[in-house]
Structure formats: structure tokens, C-alpha cells
Amino acid sequence: MGTLNKQKVVIVGAGHNGLVAGCYLAKAGWEVLVLESSDKPGGGSRTEEQIPGYFFDMHSVAHNIINMTTIPRELDLAAAGLNYIEMNPFTVAVRGNGEFVRFYRSLEATVRSIAAIDREEADRYGEFIEKAYPIIRTVLTPITEPLKGAGALAYLKRLPDLARILKQGPTGVVRDLASPYQSLLHRQLHSNLTQGPVSAYAAHGGVSPVTPGPGLFGFWQAAFHMFGQWHAEGGSVGLTNALVRRLESYGGQVRCSAPVEK
Ligand SMILES: Cc1cc2nc3c(=O)[nH]c(=O)nc-3n(C[C@H](O)[C@H](O)[C@H](O)COP(=O)(O)OP(=O)(O)OC[C@H]3O[C@@H](n4cnc5c(N)ncnc54)[C@H](O)[C@@H]3O)c2cc1C
């Protein structure tokens, strides 16, 4: 009789966001059907054999934000076959003259790697990331802490971070966050050894280096020192396969080649 009373939901699109939502709803007892227009689930998290014997991620490659959340643990995606492998170093910047710098999750190891070429720039990079940590920790609170229950209290844990941000001087913080990331990086860092790799990730925010406003994307580099960067084993599709398996284990279904018209 219980199943007769189940609430039903149809989700349009089996990208990873639709699948995650489906898993949580199915876990909570809803009857879930995910309809996908393509012949396979995954959306931007698909890995295809583009050249015989070689598999390529079609869109997303590094799964970083999901690894800042409690989602993989709450859905026990490891038991559904998902294995994330950390890229450490997460960046190697190579110069034309053969010099290179490795950016590790460890800030200390990164600073040592920069210092082998430029001692002063290494110190500047270390100071830049230390300055960014409290900002990024505060901004990421809704992502890193589940907001139900004790989650709202997480903001209380951020009070020392807010104090550290304000200690930097309200004018400075507002200027940093409101300026284009190009000017932020030029103020804080002096060499293309660090500016290049940091701005390459800042550009993932989807705005140009000279657009006023997204200084935060420059500070985002600190998130990689806090949480690392991650690849799903077998490519992005590893996440999709695990989510589909988990959804099915909760009684949900994915139907492919099923475009929704209205
Ligand atoms: C080139 C590129 C590189 C990227 N690199 C990264 C990266 O490295 N790391 C990262 O985290 N993110 C990356 N992204 C972003 C990431 O791919 C997207 O944020 C993610 O795929 C969004 O997931 P989604 O589930 O919201 O939507 P999508 O993945 O777009 O899934 C939507 C699904 O809905 C289906 N659909 C749409 N309309 C209908 C309909 N009417 N009926 C039925 N089905 C429908 C689509 O076929 C699709 O499968 C990248 C994106 C691109 C384009």
C-alpha cells in the first residue's frame, strides 16, 4: 500500500544535476523517472571513444566542486563504483626556457616550487593564497556545509574568517572583490609564473579578465589548495554511471531517447 501513496516526480534531463536531484528524491521515498533526450545519460559528464581505443571527456573533465560537498558521501557513490583520483600537482606551468612550477594542493610545496625560480614571487603567492583562504571559506559555506540542521550554525564557525577578512581593511576587500581579476592579480602577484596559471582557472568563471566585478574568481585558486582537483576514474562518465546505479538502487529509473516536448 505504501507504494500507492508514493509521490511521483519526472525530471527532465539526465545530466549530473538531474541525476543528483533524482537520487535525493528517490532516497527520500519519491518515485522518480528521469527522461533524457539523448541515447545516453550524463549530459556534460560523458566520456566517449572518439578515436578507436581512446576515450575523451566530451565536456567536464575535473570534478572539483562536487568534491567540496557532502554529496558523494551522502549518496555513497564510492559503493556505486565512483572512484575520484586527485591530480596533485593540479597544475604544471612550463616556460619557454624549460623552467617549470608545480602547483600542489599543499601551499608550502607550491611555494617551494616557485621559490626555486623566484623567491620573492613565491612569498607573494603564499601571501595571496593566505589572504584568499578566509574569503573562499566564507563564500563556500553553503556548498561545503549541508544547510539543514546544524548547517546554518556553520556561519558561526566563519566568524574568525570574517574577522580576518575585515582586518584586511574593508576598502581593500571591497576593491579586491569588485575589481576585474586582471587588476587583482597584477596588484598581488608580479610574475607571469604565477599570474598565468591563476588566471587560467579564473577564466573558468566565464568572464573576461577586464570585466569589473569578478575579483572572486582570482581568489578561487585558494579553493584548489583547500580541496584539490579531481578526476573520476574512467573519465567524467564515472560520475554518471555511479549516479544512475545509485538512482536505480533507490528504485528510480532513467529513460533515454525520451525527449520531453512540453
Ligand atoms: C567544454 C566544457 C568543459 C567543461 N569542463 C568542466 C569541468 O572540467 N568541470 C566541471 O565541473 N564542469 C565543466 N563544465 C561544465 C559542466 O559540463 C556543466 O556544468 C554540467 O554538465 C551541467 O550539468 P547539468 O546536469 O546541469 O546539465 P547537462 O549536463 O547539460 O545535462 C542536461 C541534460 O538534459 C538533457 N535534455 C535537455 N533538454 C531535454 C529535453 N527537452 N528532454 C529530455 N532531455 C533533455 C540533455 O540532453 C542533457 O543530457 C564544462 C562544460 C563544457 C561545455
The ligand as an SDF file (V2000), in Angstrom:
LIG
                    3D

 53 58  0  0  0  0  0  0  0  0999 V2000
   33.6490   22.2610  -22.8950 C   0  0  0  0  0  0  0  0  0  0  0  0
   33.1530   22.2090  -21.4490 C   0  0  0  0  0  0  0  0  0  0  0  0
   34.0610   21.8850  -20.4530 C   0  0  0  0  0  0  0  0  0  0  0  0
   33.6150   21.8150  -19.1170 C   0  0  0  0  0  0  0  0  0  0  0  0
   34.5100   21.4710  -18.1400 N   0  0  0  0  0  0  0  0  0  0  0  0
   34.1000   21.3220  -16.8710 C   0  0  0  0  0  0  0  0  0  0  0  0
   34.9680   20.8090  -15.8760 C   0  0  0  0  0  0  0  0  0  0  0  0
   36.1230   20.4850  -16.1470 O   0  0  0  0  0  0  0  0  0  0  0  0
   34.4850   20.6910  -14.6130 N   0  0  0  0  0  0  0  0  0  0  0  0
   33.1830   20.9940  -14.3160 C   0  0  0  0  0  0  0  0  0  0  0  0
   32.8060   20.8550  -13.1370 O   0  0  0  0  0  0  0  0  0  0  0  0
   32.3310   21.4590  -15.2400 N   0  0  0  0  0  0  0  0  0  0  0  0
   32.7540   21.6260  -16.5010 C   0  0  0  0  0  0  0  0  0  0  0  0
   31.8720   22.0310  -17.4600 N   0  0  0  0  0  0  0  0  0  0  0  0
   30.5040   22.3610  -17.0610 C   0  0  0  0  0  0  0  0  0  0  0  0
   29.6390   21.0840  -16.8790 C   0  0  0  0  0  0  0  0  0  0  0  0
   29.7540   20.2630  -18.0040 O   0  0  0  0  0  0  0  0  0  0  0  0
   28.1950   21.5210  -16.6690 C   0  0  0  0  0  0  0  0  0  0  0  0
   28.1380   22.4290  -15.5910 O   0  0  0  0  0  0  0  0  0  0  0  0
   27.3120   20.3200  -16.3510 C   0  0  0  0  0  0  0  0  0  0  0  0
   27.3360   19.4000  -17.4170 O   0  0  0  0  0  0  0  0  0  0  0  0
   25.8910   20.7970  -16.0740 C   0  0  0  0  0  0  0  0  0  0  0  0
   25.1600   19.6690  -15.6950 O   0  0  0  0  0  0  0  0  0  0  0  0
   23.5890   19.6470  -15.8070 P   0  0  0  0  0  0  0  0  0  0  0  0
   23.1340   18.3330  -15.2910 O   0  0  0  0  0  0  0  0  0  0  0  0
   23.0230   20.8550  -15.1510 O   0  0  0  0  0  0  0  0  0  0  0  0
   23.2600   19.8340  -17.3510 O   0  0  0  0  0  0  0  0  0  0  0  0
   23.7580   18.9940  -18.6120 P   0  0  0  0  0  0  0  0  0  0  0  0
   24.9930   18.2090  -18.3090 O   0  0  0  0  0  0  0  0  0  0  0  0
   23.7660   19.9490  -19.7460 O   0  0  0  0  0  0  0  0  0  0  0  0
   22.5850   17.9330  -18.8080 O   0  0  0  0  0  0  0  0  0  0  0  0
   21.3130   18.3100  -19.2780 C   0  0  0  0  0  0  0  0  0  0  0  0
   20.6890   17.0720  -19.9070 C   0  0  0  0  0  0  0  0  0  0  0  0
   19.3450   17.3550  -20.2340 O   0  0  0  0  0  0  0  0  0  0  0  0
   19.0360   16.7640  -21.4860 C   0  0  0  0  0  0  0  0  0  0  0  0
   17.8940   17.4870  -22.0210 N   0  0  0  0  0  0  0  0  0  0  0  0
   17.8270   18.7870  -22.3730 C   0  0  0  0  0  0  0  0  0  0  0  0
   16.6040   19.1030  -22.8160 N   0  0  0  0  0  0  0  0  0  0  0  0
   15.8600   17.9660  -22.7280 C   0  0  0  0  0  0  0  0  0  0  0  0
   14.5090   17.6560  -23.0450 C   0  0  0  0  0  0  0  0  0  0  0  0
   13.6510   18.5560  -23.5320 N   0  0  0  0  0  0  0  0  0  0  0  0
   14.0850   16.3840  -22.8420 N   0  0  0  0  0  0  0  0  0  0  0  0
   14.9100   15.4420  -22.3240 C   0  0  0  0  0  0  0  0  0  0  0  0
   16.1980   15.6890  -22.0360 N   0  0  0  0  0  0  0  0  0  0  0  0
   16.6760   16.9430  -22.2380 C   0  0  0  0  0  0  0  0  0  0  0  0
   20.3250   16.9330  -22.2700 C   0  0  0  0  0  0  0  0  0  0  0  0
   20.3990   16.0160  -23.3530 O   0  0  0  0  0  0  0  0  0  0  0  0
   21.3730   16.6450  -21.2010 C   0  0  0  0  0  0  0  0  0  0  0  0
   21.7150   15.2670  -21.1300 O   0  0  0  0  0  0  0  0  0  0  0  0
   32.2740   22.1000  -18.7970 C   0  0  0  0  0  0  0  0  0  0  0  0
   31.3720   22.4150  -19.8220 C   0  0  0  0  0  0  0  0  0  0  0  0
   31.8020   22.4690  -21.1310 C   0  0  0  0  0  0  0  0  0  0  0  0
   30.7980   22.7780  -22.2150 C   0  0  0  0  0  0  0  0  0  0  0  0
  1  2  1  0
  2  3  1  0
  2 52  2  0
  3  4  2  0
  4  5  1  0
  4 50  1  0
  5  6  2  0
  6  7  1  0
  6 13  1  0
  7  8  2  0
  7  9  1  0
  9 10  1  0
 10 11  2  0
 10 12  1  0
 12 13  2  0
 13 14  1  0
 14 15  1  0
 14 50  1  0
 15 16  1  0
 16 17  1  0
 16 18  1  0
 18 19  1  0
 18 20  1  0
 20 21  1  0
 20 22  1  0
 22 23  1  0
 23 24  1  0
 24 25  2  0
 24 26  1  0
 24 27  1  0
 27 28  1  0
 28 29  2  0
 28 30  1  0
 28 31  1  0
 31 32  1  0
 32 33  1  0
 33 34  1  0
 33 48  1  0
 34 35  1  0
 35 36  1  0
 35 46  1  0
 36 37  1  0
 36 45  1  0
 37 38  2  0
 38 39  1  0
 39 40  1  0
 39 45  2  0
 40 41  1  0
 40 42  2  0
 42 43  1  0
 43 44  2  0
 44 45  1  0
 46 47  1  0
 46 48  1  0
 48 49  1  0
 50 51  2  0
 51 52  1  0
 52 53  1  0
M  END
$$$$
